[in-house]
């Protein structure tokens, strides 16, 4: 565990004593936290496989077309990165232990993580399943300084979930995210408001949002290699090189990021995809994978407390061309069987396919909270029966920890590998 602070408290006698009100206002200037789990999928897996701690571990399917979903820091030390093709990752780190992903488990832990955040403050803005921004300004009187709150979150995450988190603390979302990245893994770093610009100016230009590898190369050829160099470059010159994004990059280099933490951010869609290890034209195999993907999507919907008004199908052919089709249903759904029925209809609507299929995906769209939606009873009682049966499976999984209760059809041989 590592604790850091850039700047920090002044030495004794350097400033007059401040009142409690002044101290509170000062703390609230630096009260945005970015909390990010360390190698999330791997960390979740190591809870039940502690013998793998300290070893290179990769979560993903060991198939040529699959990608790395998560890698331990030991694997990363060999050059393995998330989203890297598994074939390359296994060549770079042949000793790595490959673990097939368990998406349902990850989303369950993610839900509990968000509950921890919500116990700290109402101002939580999730960015993904394992990270969020928190504005803790309103929690300081109750829980202590932002640094105290950061330590509290890290303790709760470790004791309740068995994984570790890194926390960045700053006056803006941008700097808070940089801080969490710089203190990984299992660290905490606070950048005080008055120190934000000096800290930023000590970093390479690639630390700025919107500056990827190619943009960094372009700027480097102009002698712009650090954030300080960006800040010192006239805005007109940056716009000439970077276009409209030049102003955005220049503002960030000066520590300007007025965006508040927005707690009402909802997922716009939930879905899953499968890439076949070998392109296929087998209709039965496509149907079986649609059923599997429908279950993965429905489980996520129910665990998120959401319903979908639209179901979308995605197909990618062997020449990498991609088609999508969607259909809005009369009654919002969270049942795998109902999603599957629509997905099959969409597949059949495409007619005869001239090429084999490389990838298939199912996505639930137009999401709305289940608690705010009245489910109209279907004239076909089977719809309600499917929903009740799947909810029963959820309860069994929650009580006994089994995440593998699925229809018997999905136990058939021939399951393709996945990169979802």
C-alpha positions in Angstrom: 0.0 0.0 0.0 1.4 3.4 -1.0 0.3 6.9 0.1 1.5 9.9 -1.8 0.8 13.6 -2.0 2.1 16.2 -4.5 2.6 19.5 -2.7 1.1 18.7 0.7 0.8 20.7 3.9 3.2 23.6 4.4 5.9 23.4 7.0 5.2 24.7 10.5 5.2 28.5 10.6 5.1 29.0 6.9 1.4 30.1 6.9 -0.9 31.5 9.6 -3.3 29.0 11.3 -6.5 28.6 9.4 -10.0 28.5 10.9 -12.0 25.3 10.7 -14.2 26.9 8.0 -11.1 27.9 5.9 -9.8 24.3 6.2 -13.1 22.9 5.1 -13.2 25.2 2.1 -9.6 24.3 1.2 -10.4 20.5 1.4 -13.4 21.0 -0.8 -11.3 22.5 -3.5 -9.6 19.1 -3.8 -12.5 16.8 -3.4 -12.9 14.9 -6.7 -11.8 11.2 -6.5 -11.1 8.8 -9.4 -11.3 5.3 -8.0 -10.0 2.5 -10.3 -9.6 -1.2 -9.6 -6.2 -2.8 -10.2 -6.4 -5.4 -13.1 -10.0 -5.9 -12.2 -10.9 -9.2 -14.0 -7.6 -10.8 -12.9 -8.1 -9.6 -9.3 -11.6 -11.1 -9.1 -10.3 -14.4 -10.4 -7.4 -14.4 -7.9 -9.9 -14.3 -5.0 -10.6 -18.0 -5.6 -7.1 -18.8 -7.0 -4.7 -17.3 -4.5 -1.9 -19.6 -5.6 -1.6 -17.5 -8.8 -0.8 -14.3 -6.9 2.6 -13.0 -8.0 2.5 -14.9 -11.3 1.7 -13.7 -14.8 -2.1 -14.2 -15.4 -4.2 -13.3 -18.4 -8.0 -13.3 -18.5 -9.2 -14.1 -22.0 -9.9 -17.0 -24.3 -6.7 -18.7 -25.7 -7.8 -18.5 -29.3 -6.0 -16.8 -32.1 -8.7 -14.2 -32.8 -9.5 -13.4 -29.1 -8.0 -10.5 -27.2 -6.7 -9.9 -23.7 -9.4 -8.7 -21.4 -7.2 -8.2 -18.4 -3.6 -8.9 -17.4 -1.8 -9.1 -14.1 1.0 -6.6 -13.5 3.5 -9.5 -13.8 2.1 -10.2 -17.3 2.2 -6.5 -18.1 5.9 -6.4 -17.3 6.5 -8.7 -20.3 4.6 -6.3 -22.6 1.1 -7.8 -22.4 -1.7 -5.2 -22.6 -5.5 -5.2 -22.6 -7.1 -5.5 -26.0 -3.9 -7.1 -27.4 -4.5 -10.2 -29.6 -4.1 -13.3 -27.5 -1.8 -14.8 -30.0 0.7 -12.0 -29.5 0.2 -12.0 -25.7 1.0 -15.7 -25.4 4.1 -15.3 -27.5 5.3 -12.4 -25.3 4.5 -14.2 -22.1 4.4 -18.0 -22.7 4.4 -18.8 -19.0 1.2 -16.9 -18.4 -1.8 -18.7 -16.9 -4.8 -18.2 -19.1 -8.2 -17.9 -17.4 -11.5 -18.0 -19.3 -13.6 -14.9 -18.4 -16.6 -15.1 -16.1 -18.5 -11.9 -17.1 -21.4 -12.6 -14.7 -19.0 -12.7 -11.7 -17.4 -9.4 -12.8 -20.7 -7.6 -13.1 -21.8 -8.9 -9.7 -18.6 -7.5 -8.1 -19.0 -4.3 -10.0 -22.5 -3.9 -8.6 -21.2 -4.3 -5.0 -18.4 -1.9 -5.8 -20.9 0.8 -6.9 -22.8 0.2 -3.6 -19.6 1.0 -1.7 -19.2 4.2 -3.7 -22.9 5.1 -3.0 -22.4 4.7 0.7 -19.8 7.4 0.6 -21.5 10.1 -1.6 -24.5 10.5 -3.8 -22.2 12.1 -6.4 -20.9 9.0 -8.2 -20.2 8.9 -11.9 -19.4 5.4 -13.1 -17.0 5.3 -16.1 -17.0 1.5 -16.5 -17.5 -1.7 -14.5 -14.5 -1.0 -12.3 -13.9 2.8 -12.1 -15.8 5.9 -11.2 -15.5 9.6 -10.3 -16.7 10.6 -6.9 -17.3 14.1 -5.6 -16.8 13.8 -1.8 -17.1 17.5 -0.9 -20.3 16.9 0.9 -18.9 14.0 2.9 -15.9 15.7 4.4 -17.7 16.7 7.7 -18.9 13.2 8.1 -16.0 11.1 7.0 -12.9 13.3 7.1 -10.6 14.8 4.5 -10.6 13.6 0.9 -7.4 11.6 1.7 -9.1 10.0 4.7 -12.1 9.1 2.4 -9.8 7.7 -0.2 -8.2 5.4 2.4 -11.6 4.4 3.7 -12.8 3.4 0.2 -9.6 1.4 -0.4 -10.1 -0.4 2.9 -13.8 -1.2 2.2 -13.0 -2.5 -1.3 -10.3 -4.7 0.0 -12.2 -6.1 3.0 -15.6 -6.5 1.3 -14.6 -7.5 -2.2 -11.1 -8.9 -1.8 -9.5 -6.7 -4.5 -7.4 -3.6 -4.5 -8.1 -0.1 -5.7 -6.0 2.9 -6.7 -7.4 6.4 -5.9 -6.5 9.7 -7.4 -7.6 12.9 -5.6 -7.6 16.4 -7.2 -9.7 19.5 -7.9 -10.7 18.3 -11.4 -11.7 15.0 -13.0 -8.9 15.2 -15.5 -6.1 15.5 -12.9 -7.8 13.0 -10.5 -7.7 10.3 -13.3 -4.1 11.1 -14.0 -3.3 10.8 -10.3 -5.0 7.3 -10.0 -3.0 6.1 -13.1 0.3 7.4 -11.7 -0.1 5.6 -8.3 -1.1 2.2 -9.7 -1.2 -0.5 -8.5 -2.7 -0.3 -5.0 -1.9 3.3 -4.3 -3.3 6.7 -3.5 -2.2 10.1 -4.7 -3.5 13.6 -4.0 -2.7 16.6 -6.1 -3.8 19.7 -4.3 -5.6 22.4 -6.3 -2.7 24.9 -6.2 -0.3 22.2 -7.3 -2.3 20.9 -10.3 -0.6 23.0 -13.0 3.0 22.4 -11.7 2.3 18.7 -11.5 0.8 18.6 -15.0 3.7 20.5 -16.5 6.1 17.8 -15.2 4.4 15.1 -17.3 4.9 14.0 -20.9 2.5 15.2 -23.5 0.9 11.8 -23.8 -0.7 12.3 -20.4 -3.2 14.7 -21.9 -6.6 13.3 -22.9 -6.9 13.3 -26.7 -3.1 12.9 -27.2 -2.5 9.4 -28.5 0.6 7.9 -29.9 0.3 9.5 -33.4 -0.6 12.9 -32.1 2.3 12.7 -29.7 4.6 12.0 -32.6 3.3 15.0 -34.5 3.8 17.3 -31.5 7.3 15.8 -30.9 8.4 16.8 -34.4 7.5 20.3 -33.4 9.6 20.1 -30.2 6.5 19.7 -28.0 7.2 16.8 -25.7 5.8 17.8 -22.3 2.6 19.2 -21.0 4.6 22.4 -20.2 5.6 22.6 -23.8 1.9 22.5 -24.8 1.0 25.2 -22.4 3.8 27.4 -23.7 2.7 26.9 -27.4 0.4 29.6 -28.8 -3.2 28.4 -29.2 -3.2 29.4 -32.8 -0.2 27.1 -33.5 -1.9 24.2 -31.7 -5.1 24.6 -33.7 -3.1 24.7 -36.9 -1.5 21.3 -36.0 -4.4 19.6 -34.2 -7.4 21.3 -35.6 -10.4 21.8 -33.4 -8.9 19.6 -30.6 -6.1 22.1 -30.2 -8.1 24.3 -27.9 -9.2 21.3 -25.8 -5.6 20.1 -25.4 -4.4 23.6 -24.5 -7.1 24.0 -21.8 -6.1 20.7 -20.2 -2.5 21.7 -20.2 -3.5 24.6 -18.0 -5.4 22.4 -15.7 -8.8 23.8 -16.9 -11.5 21.1 -16.7 -14.8 22.5 -15.3 -16.8 19.3 -15.8 -18.7 18.3 -12.6 -19.2 14.8 -11.4 -22.5 13.7 -13.0 -24.2 11.0 -11.0 -27.1 10.3 -13.3 -25.0 8.7 -16.0 -26.9 5.5 -17.2 -25.7 2.8 -19.6 -27.2 3.5 -23.0 -26.9 -0.2 -24.0 -25.9 -3.6 -22.7 -24.7 -6.4 -24.8 -22.2 -9.2 -25.6 -20.3 -10.4 -28.7 -18.6 -13.6 -29.7 -15.9 -14.0 -32.3 -15.7 -17.6 -33.8 -12.4 -19.3 -33.9 -13.3 -20.4 -37.4 -15.8 -18.5 -39.6 -19.1 -20.4 -39.7 -22.2 -20.7 -41.9 -23.8 -23.2 -39.5 -27.3 -21.9 -38.7 -27.7 -24.1 -35.6 -24.4 -22.8 -34.2 -25.4 -19.2 -34.8 -28.7 -19.8 -33.0 -26.9 -21.4 -30.1 -24.6 -18.5 -29.7 -27.5 -16.0 -29.9 -29.0 -17.9 -27.0 -25.8 -17.7 -25.0 -25.3 -14.0 -25.7 -29.0 -13.3 -24.9 -28.4 -14.9 -21.4 -25.3 -12.9 -20.8 -27.1 -9.7 -21.8 -30.2 -10.5 -19.8 -28.2 -11.3 -16.6 -26.5 -7.9 -16.9 -29.8 -6.2 -17.5 -31.4 -7.7 -14.3 -28.3 -7.1 -12.2 -28.3 -3.5 -13.3 -32.1 -3.2 -12.6 -32.7 -2.2 -16.3 -35.2 -3.1 -19.0 -34.6 -2.8 -22.8 -37.1 -1.5 -25.3 -34.9 -2.4 -28.3 -33.0 -5.5 -29.2 -30.2 -5.3 -31.8 -28.3 -8.0 -33.7 -24.7 -7.6 -35.1 -23.1 -9.8 -37.7 -19.5 -9.4 -39.0 -18.7 -11.5 -42.1 -15.5 -13.1 -43.1 -14.5 -10.0 -45.2 -15.0 -7.9 -42.0 -18.1 -6.2 -43.4 -20.6 -5.6 -40.6 -24.4 -5.4 -40.6 -26.7 -4.5 -37.7 -30.4 -4.8 -37.4 -32.7 -3.8 -34.5 -36.3 -4.1 -33.4 -38.2 -2.2 -30.7 -40.5 -4.5 -28.7 -43.9 -3.6 -27.4 -43.1 -4.3 -23.8 -39.6 -3.7 -22.2 -37.7 -6.9 -21.6 -35.0 -8.3 -19.3 -35.6 -12.0 -20.2 -33.0 -13.9 -22.2 -35.6 -16.0 -24.0 -37.5 -12.9 -25.1 -34.3 -11.3 -26.3 -33.3 -14.5 -28.0 -36.6 -14.7 -29.9 -36.1 -11.2 -31.3 -32.5 -11.8 -32.2 -33.4 -14.9 -34.1 -36.1 -13.0 -36.0 -33.6 -10.3 -36.9 -31.1 -13.0 -38.1 -33.8 -14.6 -40.3 -34.7 -11.2 -41.7 -31.2 -11.0 -43.3 -32.1 -13.8 -45.6 -29.5 -16.0 -47.3 -25.9 -15.0 -46.4 -23.4 -14.9 -49.1 -20.4 -15.3 -46.7 -19.6 -17.1 -43.5 -19.9 -15.3 -40.2 -16.9 -14.2 -38.1 -18.6 -12.5 -35.2 -22.1 -12.3 -33.8 -23.5 -10.0 -31.2 -26.6 -9.1 -29.2 -27.3 -5.8 -27.7 -30.1 -4.4 -25.5 -30.8 -0.7 -26.2 -33.2 2.1 -25.1 -32.7 1.1 -21.5 -34.9 2.3 -18.6 -34.9 1.6 -14.9 -37.1 -1.4 -14.1 -38.6 0.3 -11.1 -39.9 3.1 -13.2 -41.5 0.9 -15.8 -44.8 -0.9 -15.7 -44.5 -4.4 -17.2 -47.6 -5.2 -19.2 -48.7 -8.7 -18.8 -48.3 -10.7 -22.0 -51.3 -12.6 -23.5 -48.8 -15.4 -23.9 -48.2 -16.8 -20.4 -44.9 -18.3 -21.6 -43.3 -14.9 -21.6 -44.0 -14.5 -17.9 -42.9 -18.1 -17.3 -39.6 -17.5 -18.9 -39.1 -14.3 -16.9 -40.0 -16.0 -13.6 -37.7 -19.0 -14.4 -34.7 -16.8 -15.1 -35.3 -14.7 -12.0 -35.3 -18.0 -10.1 -32.0 -18.9 -11.6 -30.7 -15.5 -10.5 -31.7 -16.3 -6.9 -30.1 -19.7 -7.0 -26.9 -18.2 -8.3 -26.9 -15.5 -5.7 -27.5 -17.9 -2.8 -25.2 -20.8 -3.8 -22.6 -18.9 -5.9 -23.2 -20.9 -9.1 -22.8 -18.8 -12.2 -23.2 -21.6 -14.7 -26.9 -22.3 -14.7 -27.9 -22.1 -18.3 -30.2 -23.9 -20.8 -29.1 -27.5 -21.7 -28.8 -26.4 -25.3 -25.7 -24.4 -24.3 -24.0 -27.6 -23.1 -23.7 -28.9 -26.6 -20.2 -29.2 -28.1 -18.8 -26.7 -30.5 -18.8 -23.6 -28.4 -16.6 -21.0 -30.1 -14.0 -18.9 -28.3 -14.9 -15.4 -27.4 -13.4 -11.9 -27.3 -16.3 -10.1 -25.8 
